[in-house]
Amino acid sequence: MILEVAVLNIKKGLSADFEKSFQEAQSIISSMKGYTSHELKKCVEQEDKYILLVNWETIEDHEIGFRKSNEYKKWKALLHHFYEPFPIVEHYTKVDGC
Amino acid sequence: MILEVAVLNIKKGLSADFEKSFQEAQSIISSMKGYTSHELKKCVEQEDKYILLVNWETIEDHEIGFRKSNEYKKWKALLHHFYEPFPIVEHYTKVDGC
């Protein structure tokens, strides 16, 4: 299991629109092979900031299966114009015993 | 429900020691009032980098109940010397419909 982590900074004042678009976009990611679960959460300390956490079976399910798909083009069209700067996406894996 | 997020950068070469200390420290946080669950995960792309995610019932359970406790002193003694730089901790909350 791999956790994708992306901290999302949204252009000032566009958070409500972003949340609306994300509600549509989440059905895209949820339908992908290897997708397990996701959470989008809003930062308490900073306005227009979110964290997206997605659990995937493997890193390839995210980086190849999803990012090279036609579905990703729809995801991108719905969401990418809200981000500033463009987010750094990282992957995290289990630590034994933790 | 509040999600505490901390990206932890560990001093070069000390990751194995940090993981061992965290295994001890996690019993401290797990026993606190308002604690719900936690995950420590290791970054795939960058060495000596982790993410700690802790679910709390309220932000006060973390910031007051935990951070002002005697248990926090033990947590600090076990973990804080591994971090460089010292982590920024943020809190995230539910987005309706996401």
Backbone of each chain as ProteinMPNN parsed JSONL, in Angstrom:
{"seq_chain_A": "MILEVAVLNIKKGLSADFEKSFQEAQSIISSMKGYTSHELKKCVEQEDKYILLVNWETIEDHEIGFRKSNEYKKWKALLHHFYEPFPIVEHYTKVDGC", "coords_chain_A": {"N_chain_A": [[0.848, -1.206, 0.0], [0.489, 2.194, -0.837], [0.801, 5.573, 0.062], [-0.269, 8.455, -1.397], [0.645, 11.815, -1.193], [-0.363, 15.123, -1.357], [0.067, 18.499, -0.944], [-2.063, 21.123, -1.38], [-2.178, 24.276, -2.682], [-4.444, 26.744, -3.188], [-5.547, 29.116, -5.596], [-6.072, 32.44, -4.492], [-9.204, 33.035, -3.056], [-10.569, 31.157, -4.554], [-11.331, 28.826, -3.341], [-13.919, 27.759, -2.727], [-14.955, 27.178, -5.264], [-13.024, 25.337, -6.074], [-13.51, 23.226, -4.248], [-16.017, 22.388, -5.092], [-15.449, 21.504, -7.716], [-13.703, 19.48, -7.027], [-15.407, 17.675, -5.802], [-16.69, 16.638, -7.994], [-14.515, 15.605, -9.389], [-13.519, 13.598, -7.721], [-14.867, 11.244, -8.2], [-13.67, 10.309, -10.462], [-11.006, 9.565, -9.764], [-11.609, 7.638, -7.877], [-12.514, 5.536, -9.381], [-10.381, 4.302, -10.528], [-8.035, 1.681, -11.353], [-6.456, 0.014, -8.687], [-6.828, 2.059, -6.904], [-7.574, 2.815, -3.539], [-8.54, 4.385, -1.316], [-9.467, 7.795, -0.461], [-8.869, 11.093, 0.896], [-9.774, 14.445, 1.179], [-8.695, 17.276, 2.792], [-9.053, 20.356, 4.646], [-6.94, 23.042, 5.486], [-6.497, 24.283, 8.776], [-4.946, 26.364, 9.795], [-4.081, 27.913, 7.622], [-5.463, 29.779, 5.012], [-7.119, 28.732, 1.976], [-5.698, 26.376, 1.555], [-5.065, 22.912, 1.239], [-4.982, 19.342, 1.957], [-4.384, 16.46, 0.1], [-4.864, 13.093, 0.353], [-4.208, 9.979, -0.878], [-4.755, 6.574, -1.008], [-3.113, 3.966, -2.647], [-2.81, 0.791, -4.291], [-0.31, 0.157, -5.464], [2.62, 2.086, -6.376], [2.822, 2.357, -9.103], [0.198, 2.114, -9.928], [-0.738, 4.664, -9.427], [1.177, 6.395, -10.727], [1.518, 5.438, -13.324], [-0.816, 3.915, -14.186], [-2.923, 5.75, -13.505], [-1.936, 8.395, -14.144], [-1.264, 8.253, -16.825], [-3.608, 7.909, -18.102], [-6.778, 8.365, -19.892], [-8.696, 9.299, -18.194], [-7.229, 10.863, -16.457], [-6.814, 13.165, -17.893], [-9.295, 14.398, -17.732], [-9.465, 14.812, -14.98], [-7.336, 16.596, -14.616], [-8.255, 18.775, -16.159], [-10.407, 19.544, -14.622], [-9.208, 20.329, -12.206], [-6.488, 21.345, -12.217], [-6.093, 24.076, -12.844], [-6.649, 25.459, -10.544], [-4.491, 25.472, -8.835], [-1.704, 27.027, -7.206], [1.403, 27.555, -5.994], [2.112, 24.915, -8.459], [1.414, 21.723, -7.191], [3.752, 19.684, -5.281], [4.011, 16.277, -5.441], [4.201, 13.517, -3.354], [5.144, 10.16, -2.338], [4.412, 7.804, 0.184], [5.326, 5.126, 2.342], [4.637, 2.149, 4.294], [5.932, 1.923, 7.65], [7.585, -0.534, 9.354], [6.069, -1.813, 12.235], [5.007, 0.59, 13.03]], "CA_chain_A": [[0.0, 0.0, 0.0], [1.248, 3.436, -1.001], [0.024, 6.787, 0.321], [0.085, 9.665, -2.159], [0.401, 13.025, -0.399], [-0.19, 16.378, -2.095], [-0.428, 19.711, -0.294], [-2.625, 21.898, -2.489], [-2.426, 25.7, -2.445], [-5.453, 27.173, -4.163], [-5.498, 30.556, -5.881], [-6.854, 33.223, -3.527], [-10.632, 33.247, -3.304], [-11.176, 30.125, -5.404], [-11.489, 27.577, -2.594], [-15.281, 27.202, -2.851], [-15.024, 26.583, -6.613], [-12.168, 24.149, -6.066], [-14.202, 22.142, -3.522], [-17.097, 21.941, -5.974], [-14.808, 20.723, -8.78], [-13.144, 18.251, -6.454], [-16.523, 16.74, -5.59], [-16.906, 15.97, -9.283], [-13.287, 14.895, -9.779], [-13.197, 12.435, -6.882], [-15.424, 10.009, -8.787], [-12.691, 9.85, -11.469], [-9.903, 8.854, -9.103], [-12.17, 6.469, -7.171], [-12.836, 4.454, -10.324], [-9.155, 3.807, -11.149], [-7.439, 0.42, -10.865], [-5.462, 0.184, -7.631], [-7.289, 3.066, -5.935], [-8.14, 2.194, -2.33], [-9.339, 5.375, -0.575], [-8.889, 9.143, -0.483], [-9.402, 12.143, 1.775], [-9.352, 15.83, 0.942], [-8.952, 18.023, 4.026], [-8.79, 21.794, 4.55], [-6.032, 23.484, 6.545], [-7.079, 25.159, 9.794], [-4.074, 27.513, 10.044], [-3.85, 28.732, 6.426], [-6.572, 29.843, 4.05], [-6.896, 28.259, 0.599], [-4.712, 25.289, 1.57], [-5.694, 21.601, 1.454], [-4.118, 18.178, 1.759], [-5.034, 15.316, -0.552], [-4.232, 11.814, 0.696], [-4.82, 8.891, -1.655], [-4.132, 5.253, -0.869], [-3.053, 3.155, -3.863], [-2.188, -0.525, -4.046], [1.113, 0.286, -5.819], [3.0, 3.401, -6.891], [2.547, 2.312, -10.549], [-1.239, 2.388, -10.123], [-0.888, 6.114, -9.468], [2.049, 7.11, -11.661], [1.317, 4.976, -14.702], [-2.241, 3.606, -14.417], [-3.768, 6.939, -13.449], [-1.406, 9.601, -14.801], [-1.194, 8.082, -18.282], [-4.955, 7.519, -18.561], [-7.677, 9.41, -20.385], [-9.381, 9.854, -17.017], [-6.358, 11.897, -15.872], [-7.042, 14.419, -18.646], [-10.505, 15.025, -17.16], [-9.041, 15.227, -13.624], [-6.494, 17.769, -14.836], [-9.105, 19.882, -16.639], [-11.258, 19.977, -13.513], [-8.524, 20.768, -10.982], [-5.126, 21.906, -12.23], [-6.066, 25.545, -12.935], [-6.834, 26.071, -9.214], [-3.278, 25.372, -8.01], [-0.615, 28.002, -7.338], [2.136, 26.922, -7.106], [1.701, 23.562, -8.789], [1.834, 20.929, -6.03], [4.712, 18.577, -5.284], [3.332, 15.063, -4.987], [5.142, 12.501, -2.85], [4.564, 8.873, -1.946], [4.883, 7.323, 1.486], [5.084, 3.692, 2.509], [4.531, 1.694, 5.684], [7.112, 1.681, 8.477], [7.29, -1.725, 10.156], [5.86, -1.607, 13.668], [4.448, 1.926, 13.314]], "C_chain_A": [[0.879, 1.251, 0.0], [0.313, 4.617, -0.731], [0.577, 7.923, -0.53], [-0.286, 10.875, -1.307], [0.629, 14.253, -1.278], [-0.779, 17.518, -1.264], [-0.824, 20.666, -1.417], [-2.862, 23.338, -2.057], [-3.299, 26.21, -3.579], [-5.356, 28.688, -4.361], [-6.502, 31.306, -4.984], [-8.317, 33.377, -3.958], [-11.321, 32.157, -4.094], [-11.463, 28.811, -4.66], [-12.876, 26.949, -2.749], [-15.456, 26.529, -4.214], [-14.189, 25.303, -6.688], [-12.884, 22.974, -5.385], [-15.319, 21.53, -4.378], [-16.528, 21.056, -7.092], [-14.248, 19.417, -8.238], [-14.237, 17.217, -6.217], [-16.847, 15.971, -6.868], [-15.697, 15.064, -9.601], [-13.051, 13.623, -8.969], [-13.802, 11.134, -7.422], [-14.487, 9.449, -9.857], [-11.626, 8.998, -10.779], [-10.418, 7.566, -8.444], [-12.417, 5.283, -8.083], [-11.575, 3.798, -10.898], [-8.69, 2.489, -10.53], [-6.386, 0.746, -9.785], [-5.796, 1.262, -6.618], [-7.898, 2.357, -4.732], [-9.033, 3.168, -1.564], [-8.704, 6.751, -0.746], [-9.567, 10.03, 0.548], [-8.893, 13.473, 1.262], [-9.685, 16.598, 2.215], [-8.424, 19.445, 3.897], [-7.948, 22.228, 5.742], [-6.726, 24.467, 7.493], [-6.278, 26.463, 9.888], [-3.932, 28.441, 8.838], [-5.025, 28.632, 5.466], [-6.157, 29.262, 2.702], [-5.808, 27.177, 0.509], [-5.415, 23.986, 1.959], [-4.613, 20.526, 1.464], [-4.961, 17.072, 1.122], [-4.214, 14.074, -0.224], [-4.951, 10.724, -0.088], [-4.055, 7.604, -1.401], [-4.275, 4.483, -2.174], [-2.45, 1.794, -3.517], [-0.688, -0.47, -4.337], [1.355, 1.702, -6.351], [2.707, 3.482, -8.405], [1.06, 2.564, -10.831], [-1.488, 3.893, -10.206], [-0.128, 6.716, -10.651], [1.864, 6.683, -13.118], [-0.18, 4.801, -14.97], [-3.121, 4.846, -14.455], [-3.224, 8.07, -14.324], [-1.295, 9.481, -16.316], [-2.565, 7.769, -18.88], [-5.712, 8.695, -19.165], [-8.42, 10.079, -19.234], [-8.562, 10.993, -16.396], [-6.538, 13.232, -16.596], [-8.271, 15.166, -18.104], [-10.211, 15.59, -15.765], [-8.284, 16.557, -13.688], [-7.328, 18.985, -15.235], [-9.984, 20.417, -15.512], [-10.477, 20.707, -12.419], [-7.257, 21.603, -11.15], [-5.076, 23.431, -12.277], [-6.281, 26.24, -11.576], [-5.525, 26.218, -8.44], [-2.266, 26.49, -8.294], [0.167, 28.051, -6.026], [1.604, 25.513, -7.401], [2.252, 22.616, -7.714], [2.94, 19.908, -6.311], [3.976, 17.37, -4.708], [4.396, 14.064, -4.527], [4.386, 11.239, -2.453], [5.207, 8.401, -0.655], [4.459, 5.87, 1.662], [5.159, 3.313, 3.993], [5.916, 1.58, 6.361], [6.774, 0.49, 9.367], [7.146, -1.36, 11.64], [5.266, -0.263, 14.035], [3.06, 2.061, 12.68]], "O_chain_A": [[1.865, 1.347, 0.731], [-0.814, 4.659, -1.226], [1.74, 8.303, -0.399], [-1.389, 10.952, -0.767], [1.696, 14.403, -1.874], [-1.962, 17.508, -0.923], [-0.018, 20.976, -2.295], [-3.666, 23.59, -1.159], [-2.948, 26.122, -4.755], [-5.114, 29.439, -3.416], [-7.624, 30.851, -4.761], [-8.612, 33.794, -5.078], [-12.534, 32.213, -4.293], [-11.798, 27.804, -5.283], [-12.989, 25.732, -2.888], [-16.033, 25.446, -4.309], [-14.604, 24.313, -7.292], [-12.862, 21.854, -5.897], [-15.529, 20.317, -4.38], [-17.066, 19.986, -7.375], [-14.307, 18.38, -8.899], [-14.018, 16.021, -6.409], [-17.228, 14.802, -6.823], [-15.854, 13.918, -10.023], [-12.45, 12.672, -9.47], [-13.301, 10.048, -7.129], [-14.506, 8.248, -10.13], [-11.38, 7.856, -11.167], [-9.741, 6.538, -8.458], [-12.52, 4.149, -7.617], [-11.675, 2.844, -11.669], [-8.919, 2.22, -9.351], [-5.549, 1.632, -9.958], [-5.131, 1.377, -5.588], [-8.656, 1.401, -4.893], [-10.158, 2.823, -1.202], [-7.54, 6.859, -1.131], [-10.677, 9.757, 1.005], [-7.712, 13.612, 0.946], [-10.829, 16.577, 2.67], [-7.484, 19.712, 3.149], [-8.213, 21.827, 6.875], [-7.448, 25.365, 7.059], [-6.856, 27.539, 10.042], [-3.687, 29.635, 9.01], [-5.509, 27.543, 5.155], [-4.982, 29.299, 2.336], [-5.094, 27.082, -0.489], [-6.239, 23.954, 2.873], [-3.482, 20.759, 1.039], [-6.083, 16.793, 1.545], [-3.015, 14.02, -0.495], [-6.166, 10.567, 0.03], [-2.835, 7.559, -1.564], [-5.364, 4.354, -2.733], [-1.676, 1.668, -2.568], [0.116, -0.984, -3.56], [0.421, 2.412, -6.723], [2.383, 4.552, -8.919], [0.709, 3.156, -11.852], [-2.346, 4.344, -10.966], [-0.695, 7.444, -11.466], [2.038, 7.488, -14.032], [-0.744, 5.445, -15.855], [-3.971, 4.98, -15.336], [-3.949, 8.636, -15.143], [-1.237, 10.492, -17.015], [-2.658, 7.4, -20.051], [-5.346, 9.856, -18.981], [-8.735, 11.268, -19.288], [-9.12, 11.96, -15.877], [-6.429, 14.297, -15.988], [-8.284, 16.394, -18.028], [-10.644, 16.689, -15.418], [-8.551, 17.494, -12.935], [-7.131, 20.083, -14.716], [-10.27, 21.614, -15.459], [-11.016, 21.604, -11.771], [-6.975, 22.472, -10.324], [-4.111, 24.025, -11.796], [-6.118, 27.455, -11.466], [-5.452, 27.0, -7.492], [-2.009, 26.848, -9.444], [-0.359, 28.545, -5.028], [0.754, 24.995, -6.677], [3.429, 22.701, -7.364], [3.048, 19.355, -7.405], [3.394, 17.439, -3.625], [5.369, 13.807, -5.236], [3.17, 11.248, -2.26], [6.405, 8.583, -0.439], [3.399, 5.445, 1.204], [5.677, 4.063, 4.821], [6.909, 1.202, 5.739], [5.762, 0.517, 10.067], [8.001, -0.684, 12.213], [5.039, 0.013, 15.213], [2.424, 3.108, 12.804]]}, "seq_chain_B": "MILEVAVLNIKKGLSADFEKSFQEAQSIISSMKGYTSHELKKCVEQEDKYILLVNWETIEDHEIGFRKSNEYKKWKALLHHFYEPFPIVEHYTKVDGC", "coords_chain_B": {"N_chain_B": [[-13.589, 15.984, 14.024], [-10.09, 16.147, 13.76], [-7.225, 16.345, 11.728], [-3.901, 16.007, 12.376], [-0.96, 17.004, 10.806], [2.379, 16.331, 10.144], [5.349, 16.804, 8.52], [8.308, 15.119, 8.671], [11.671, 15.643, 8.802], [14.543, 13.833, 9.122], [17.671, 13.748, 10.807], [20.535, 13.084, 8.873], [21.19, 9.702, 8.298], [20.104, 8.813, 10.674], [17.687, 7.535, 10.59], [16.941, 4.829, 11.169], [17.312, 4.676, 13.942], [15.504, 6.639, 14.708], [13.061, 5.447, 13.907], [12.942, 3.315, 15.705], [12.794, 4.686, 18.165], [10.384, 5.953, 17.702], [8.612, 3.835, 17.724], [8.499, 3.295, 20.413], [7.575, 5.754, 21.365], [5.021, 5.991, 20.26], [3.177, 4.744, 21.887], [2.773, 6.556, 23.845], [1.423, 8.788, 22.678], [-0.861, 7.467, 21.825], [-2.224, 6.995, 24.137], [-3.408, 9.29, 24.95], [-6.044, 11.626, 25.842], [-8.659, 12.106, 23.539], [-7.208, 11.287, 21.382], [-7.356, 9.5, 18.337], [-6.37, 7.941, 16.114], [-3.263, 6.995, 14.488], [-0.657, 7.319, 11.991], [2.57, 6.589, 10.887], [4.568, 7.236, 8.173], [6.975, 6.47, 5.6], [8.917, 8.354, 3.324], [9.013, 7.731, -0.167], [10.412, 8.988, -2.24], [12.358, 10.634, -1.078], [15.123, 10.313, 1.046], [15.309, 9.721, 4.618], [12.989, 11.039, 5.35], [9.717, 11.525, 6.607], [6.137, 11.138, 7.148], [3.872, 12.146, 9.589], [0.712, 11.382, 10.631], [-1.964, 12.226, 12.576], [-5.046, 11.552, 13.996], [-7.272, 13.455, 15.859], [-9.836, 14.107, 18.295], [-10.506, 16.807, 18.816], [-8.907, 19.989, 18.114], [-7.881, 21.118, 20.409], [-7.419, 18.909, 22.005], [-5.025, 18.024, 20.979], [-3.329, 20.36, 20.994], [-3.522, 21.489, 23.541], [-4.315, 19.487, 25.516], [-2.426, 17.397, 24.909], [0.086, 18.692, 24.305], [0.618, 20.227, 26.57], [1.07, 18.419, 28.518], [2.564, 16.06, 30.899], [3.262, 13.751, 29.631], [3.976, 14.663, 27.125], [6.489, 15.667, 27.517], [8.023, 13.362, 27.688], [7.638, 12.303, 25.141], [8.845, 14.298, 23.587], [11.501, 14.086, 24.517], [12.12, 11.599, 23.522], [11.957, 11.964, 20.745], [12.46, 14.596, 19.595], [15.148, 15.342, 19.125], [15.874, 14.14, 16.775], [15.007, 15.609, 14.6], [15.539, 17.777, 11.809], [15.133, 20.327, 9.626], [13.276, 21.656, 12.514], [10.009, 20.368, 12.644], [7.124, 21.787, 10.913], [3.928, 21.884, 12.126], [0.677, 21.175, 11.126], [-2.938, 21.508, 11.056], [-5.785, 19.829, 9.809], [-9.07, 19.792, 8.505], [-12.348, 18.33, 7.955], [-13.771, 18.407, 4.643], [-16.868, 19.242, 3.456], [-18.677, 16.768, 1.741], [-16.476, 15.659, 0.544]], "CA_chain_B": [[-12.315, 15.262, 13.882], [-8.996, 16.991, 13.26], [-6.034, 15.605, 11.316], [-2.599, 16.667, 12.562], [-0.014, 16.589, 9.76], [3.754, 16.813, 10.331], [6.386, 16.205, 7.673], [9.465, 15.011, 9.568], [12.986, 15.417, 8.195], [15.399, 13.229, 10.144], [19.107, 13.973, 10.574], [21.126, 12.088, 7.972], [21.716, 8.458, 8.868], [19.495, 8.456, 11.962], [16.316, 7.058, 10.382], [16.676, 3.559, 11.864], [17.163, 5.019, 15.367], [14.237, 7.365, 14.835], [11.946, 4.482, 13.833], [12.949, 2.564, 16.969], [12.261, 5.592, 19.188], [8.967, 6.217, 17.44], [7.855, 2.653, 18.174], [8.284, 3.482, 21.853], [6.817, 6.993, 21.578], [3.633, 5.93, 19.798], [2.285, 4.329, 22.982], [2.464, 7.784, 24.605], [0.366, 9.551, 22.0], [-2.067, 6.631, 21.736], [-2.923, 6.934, 25.428], [-3.901, 10.628, 25.306], [-7.465, 11.935, 25.655], [-8.978, 12.707, 22.246], [-6.461, 10.591, 20.311], [-8.199, 8.529, 17.629], [-5.526, 7.001, 15.361], [-2.085, 7.634, 13.891], [0.153, 6.591, 11.022], [3.87, 7.153, 10.509], [4.946, 6.636, 6.889], [8.309, 6.848, 5.13], [8.861, 8.881, 1.958], [9.631, 6.908, -1.211], [11.278, 9.799, -3.102], [13.445, 11.31, -0.346], [15.645, 9.6, 2.221], [15.239, 10.358, 5.94], [11.797, 11.903, 5.418], [8.527, 10.786, 7.046], [4.954, 11.951, 7.457], [3.09, 11.681, 10.739], [-0.691, 11.787, 10.563], [-2.657, 11.84, 13.812], [-6.43, 12.01, 14.121], [-7.689, 13.874, 17.201], [-11.253, 14.528, 18.331], [-10.51, 18.272, 18.667], [-7.582, 20.605, 18.031], [-7.453, 21.343, 21.797], [-6.866, 17.648, 22.52], [-3.618, 17.994, 20.578], [-2.53, 21.54, 21.341], [-3.52, 21.737, 24.995], [-4.294, 18.214, 26.253], [-1.177, 16.662, 24.717], [1.322, 19.489, 24.352], [0.871, 20.783, 27.916], [1.064, 17.287, 29.458], [3.848, 15.443, 31.266], [3.554, 12.748, 28.608], [4.624, 15.341, 25.999], [7.924, 15.786, 27.852], [8.645, 12.07, 27.334], [7.561, 12.272, 23.662], [9.875, 15.253, 23.156], [12.819, 13.519, 24.836], [12.353, 10.451, 22.629], [11.891, 12.227, 19.3], [12.757, 15.918, 19.029], [16.552, 15.493, 18.706], [16.074, 13.555, 15.441], [14.464, 16.461, 13.536], [16.299, 18.912, 11.269], [14.744, 21.35, 10.607], [12.156, 21.29, 13.374], [8.844, 20.327, 11.741], [5.927, 22.633, 11.009], [2.761, 21.014, 12.326], [-0.572, 21.834, 10.735], [-4.166, 20.753, 11.313], [-6.695, 19.813, 8.676], [-10.429, 19.434, 8.896], [-13.176, 17.744, 6.904], [-14.436, 19.224, 3.623], [-18.179, 18.618, 3.21], [-18.867, 16.117, 0.439], [-15.202, 15.123, -0.002]], "C_chain_B": [[-11.275, 16.158, 13.195], [-7.822, 16.09, 12.892], [-4.808, 16.48, 11.543], [-1.657, 16.113, 11.501], [1.36, 17.179, 10.076], [4.664, 16.058, 9.381], [7.683, 16.276, 8.486], [10.727, 14.727, 8.768], [13.951, 15.001, 9.294], [16.866, 13.48, 9.781], [19.692, 12.787, 9.82], [21.658, 10.862, 8.73], [21.049, 8.003, 10.152], [18.09, 7.853, 11.822], [16.012, 5.767, 11.144], [16.477, 3.809, 13.358], [15.843, 5.748, 15.62], [13.053, 6.39, 14.829], [11.815, 3.685, 15.133], [12.356, 3.421, 18.099], [10.777, 5.848, 18.98], [8.103, 5.043, 17.902], [7.56, 2.727, 19.67], [7.328, 4.668, 22.083], [5.338, 6.857, 21.207], [2.666, 5.472, 20.901], [1.914, 5.538, 23.849], [1.287, 8.505, 23.961], [-0.956, 8.77, 21.991], [-2.876, 6.616, 23.03], [-3.573, 8.267, 25.8], [-5.398, 10.763, 25.039], [-7.67, 12.574, 24.275], [-8.202, 12.114, 21.082], [-7.385, 9.572, 19.65], [-7.358, 7.49, 16.883], [-4.289, 7.738, 14.877], [-1.441, 6.702, 12.877], [1.481, 7.321, 10.885], [4.261, 6.464, 9.216], [6.244, 7.26, 6.386], [8.231, 7.272, 3.665], [9.617, 7.973, 0.985], [10.694, 7.724, -1.951], [12.481, 10.399, -2.379], [13.832, 10.515, 0.904], [15.426, 10.422, 3.492], [14.072, 11.342, 6.055], [10.575, 11.031, 5.717], [7.338, 11.739, 7.077], [4.245, 11.302, 8.644], [1.692, 12.271, 10.614], [-1.373, 11.304, 11.842], [-4.072, 12.404, 13.781], [-6.749, 12.256, 15.594], [-9.173, 14.234, 17.147], [-11.361, 16.036, 18.133], [-9.064, 18.778, 18.601], [-7.011, 20.836, 19.443], [-6.886, 20.06, 22.414], [-5.387, 17.535, 22.161], [-2.842, 19.136, 21.219], [-2.473, 21.825, 22.836], [-3.356, 20.402, 25.733], [-2.971, 17.482, 26.128], [0.052, 17.536, 24.973], [1.634, 20.087, 25.723], [0.98, 19.665, 28.962], [2.477, 16.855, 29.836], [4.259, 14.409, 30.226], [4.288, 13.383, 27.424], [6.127, 15.498, 26.246], [8.672, 14.507, 27.472], [8.721, 11.919, 25.813], [8.699, 13.086, 23.052], [11.271, 14.657, 23.351], [13.147, 12.346, 23.904], [12.58, 10.877, 21.187], [12.52, 13.531, 18.81], [14.198, 16.077, 18.535], [16.837, 14.877, 17.325], [15.759, 14.539, 14.308], [15.426, 17.573, 13.107], [15.818, 19.207, 9.851], [13.603, 20.86, 11.5], [10.858, 21.383, 12.559], [7.781, 21.391, 12.01], [4.741, 21.668, 11.12], [1.51, 21.791, 11.947], [-1.755, 20.914, 11.026], [-5.103, 20.904, 10.125], [-8.049, 19.264, 9.122], [-11.245, 18.995, 7.675], [-13.707, 18.787, 5.914], [-15.77, 18.525, 3.322], [-18.251, 18.015, 1.809], [-17.599, 15.519, -0.145], [-14.66, 14.03, 0.918]], "O_chain_B": [[-11.553, 16.823, 12.196], [-7.465, 15.184, 13.644], [-4.693, 17.563, 10.969], [-1.564, 14.9, 11.316], [1.491, 18.39, 10.256], [4.746, 14.831, 9.425], [8.097, 17.348, 8.929], [10.837, 13.682, 8.127], [14.15, 15.723, 10.271], [17.249, 13.431, 8.612], [19.374, 11.633, 10.105], [22.456, 10.976, 9.66], [21.373, 6.937, 10.676], [17.386, 7.68, 12.817], [14.926, 5.631, 11.708], [15.582, 3.228, 13.973], [15.16, 5.502, 16.614], [12.15, 6.504, 15.657], [10.707, 3.417, 15.597], [11.532, 2.951, 18.883], [10.009, 5.95, 19.936], [6.999, 5.238, 18.41], [6.51, 2.28, 20.132], [6.401, 4.587, 22.888], [4.493, 7.542, 21.784], [1.475, 5.78, 20.85], [0.871, 5.544, 24.504], [0.285, 8.795, 24.615], [-2.032, 9.353, 22.132], [-4.058, 6.273, 23.031], [-4.218, 8.37, 26.843], [-5.95, 10.118, 24.148], [-6.93, 13.482, 23.895], [-8.5, 12.403, 19.923], [-8.116, 8.86, 20.338], [-7.605, 6.29, 17.007], [-4.265, 8.969, 14.857], [-1.642, 5.487, 12.892], [1.506, 8.547, 10.778], [4.287, 5.234, 9.158], [6.568, 8.406, 6.697], [7.557, 6.626, 2.862], [10.719, 7.509, 1.28], [11.767, 7.203, -2.255], [13.515, 10.646, -3.0], [12.984, 10.11, 1.699], [15.365, 11.651, 3.45], [14.158, 12.345, 6.765], [10.417, 9.947, 5.156], [7.491, 12.96, 7.039], [4.049, 10.088, 8.692], [1.513, 13.484, 10.506], [-1.358, 10.112, 12.149], [-4.265, 13.6, 13.564], [-6.531, 11.4, 16.451], [-9.697, 14.615, 16.101], [-12.209, 16.5, 17.371], [-8.129, 18.077, 18.986], [-5.799, 20.758, 19.643], [-5.979, 20.116, 23.245], [-4.591, 17.015, 22.943], [-1.836, 18.92, 21.894], [-1.475, 22.347, 23.333], [-2.393, 20.205, 26.476], [-2.44, 16.993, 27.125], [0.938, 17.176, 25.748], [2.785, 20.418, 26.007], [0.98, 19.94, 30.162], [3.453, 17.228, 29.186], [5.447, 14.211, 29.968], [5.12, 12.736, 26.789], [6.929, 15.466, 25.313], [9.806, 14.558, 26.996], [9.73, 11.469, 25.27], [9.406, 12.641, 22.148], [12.113, 14.721, 22.455], [14.304, 12.131, 23.545], [13.327, 10.214, 20.468], [13.064, 13.564, 17.707], [14.449, 16.864, 17.621], [17.919, 15.073, 16.772], [16.195, 14.33, 13.176], [16.048, 18.224, 13.945], [16.072, 18.409, 8.949], [13.038, 19.79, 11.274], [10.637, 22.373, 11.861], [7.568, 21.829, 13.14], [4.585, 20.758, 10.306], [1.309, 22.922, 12.39], [-1.594, 19.708, 11.215], [-5.197, 21.972, 9.519], [-8.143, 18.396, 9.991], [-10.876, 19.255, 6.529], [-14.048, 19.905, 6.299], [-15.786, 17.346, 2.971], [-17.927, 18.673, 0.82], [-17.64, 14.928, -1.224], [-13.606, 13.456, 0.641]]}, "name": "protein", "num_of_chains": 2, "seq": "MILEVAVLNIKKGLSADFEKSFQEAQSIISSMKGYTSHELKKCVEQEDKYILLVNWETIEDHEIGFRKSNEYKKWKALLHHFYEPFPIVEHYTKVDGCMILEVAVLNIKKGLSADFEKSFQEAQSIISSMKGYTSHELKKCVEQEDKYILLVNWETIEDHEIGFRKSNEYKKWKALLHHFYEPFPIVEHYTKVDGC"}
